[in-house]
C-alpha cells in the first residue's frame, strides 16, 4: 500500500540522503543546503528561469477541456515552442484515451499512484 499519508519530509524512509558538498561535485552532482545556491556561481540575472506546470490525479471529462484551453497553442516558451505540462495520473476515474491524447500532443505523463489515498 501507499505510505504517502504516514510520512513527513524528515521521517520518510524513502527520502534522499543528506547531500555532502565535499562528495557531491559538478557535473555529476550539485548540493545546495539552503536551496539558494546556483550551479556554476551564475548571477541570478544570468540564470535561466523555469516554470513547471504539473497536474495531479485523474484525467477525465471534468478537466480535459480545461487542459485543452490552457494548452491551446497560444502560449509559447521563449524559443517559440508550445508550453507543455506534466500529468501525474492516478488510476481511479482516469480516461486513458484522454491521457493518450495528452501524450500525443507532447505532454509528459507520470504515474501518481495506483494506491493513491483520496482522503
DABEL-V269877 format. One record per run of one state. SS is the DSSP state (H for helix, E for strand, - for the rest). FROM is the first residue (numbers start at 1). TO is the last residue. If there is no record, write none. Layout:
# DABEL-V269877
[[SS;FROM;TO] [SS;FROM;TO]]
This chain:
# DABEL-V269877
[[-;1;38] [H;39;41] [-;42;43] [H;44;46] [-;47;53] [E;54;56] [-;57;63] [H;64;70] [-;71;75] [E;76;76] [-;77;81] [E;82;82] [-;83;85] [E;86;90] [-;91;95] [H;96;104] [-;105;107] [E;108;113] [-;114;119]]
